[in-house]
Amino acid sequence: MMIEKLVLASNNAKKAAELDALLSPLGIEVLPQSVFDVPEAEEPHPTFVENALAKARHASAHTGLPAIADDSGICVNALNGEPGVLSARFAGEPKSDARNNALLIERLNGFTDRSAFFYTVVVLVRHAEDPRPLIADGEWHGQILEAPRGTAGFGYDPLFYLPELEQTAAELDPKLKNTLSHRGAAMRHLLGRLQQGHLHGAAG
Ligand code: IMP
């Protein structure tokens, strides 16, 4: 089975744009799940991999097409890995990057250890019942600032400082962010496996 079309299982337009840019060299038509009116998937699980798989399966079940999803978050060492898998809703409903960032600044008030990392798991399923989904993960390490800087990217990017570049993720050119980021690393790993033929042959 050769993949010609893939559904991108994300309703986060900025995250979807990053994934789309990473997938574009493959020559596969990438369709956002919004094209098919896929309702938002439940993300009830305590691990990134389970949530990513749930999102990919959900999109594939609704569209009948292969689907790719990522589940990601920021893990802050001084907060024992919080907000982690709950990053999107750290400050509660409705989801808000501005309130999440304000809460992170508040929670880290007084801490000298500002180290943190972004983490993602990317999952590709050939069909909703795929018994051997392709799975890859990635990490990106940095420091949490006391005030936001930059306007690019999304989520916690304005607080995520890269000492070696003296810039936050929100000050980076989007192409450079994709070269360095957790999502870029995971996608390159996944695409490498795709190109080795892991999705060809029997659908399994
Ligand atoms: P998800 O869409 O359920 O995977 O939630 C991911 C959340 O983690 C986003 O809403 C952001 O708050 C955060 N996040 C993940 N990746 C990034 C990134 O590349 N930059 C900034 N925040 C991110």
Boltz pocket constraint, residues with backbone or C-beta under 6 A from the ligand:
constraints:
  - pocket:
      binder: B
      contacts: [[A, 12], [A, 43], [A, 70], [A, 71], [A, 72], [A, 73], [A, 74], [A, 84], [A, 85], [A, 87], [A, 88], [A, 89], [A, 100], [A, 118], [A, 119], [A, 153], [A, 154], [A, 155], [A, 156], [A, 157], [A, 169], [A, 181], [A, 183]]
      max_distance: 6.0
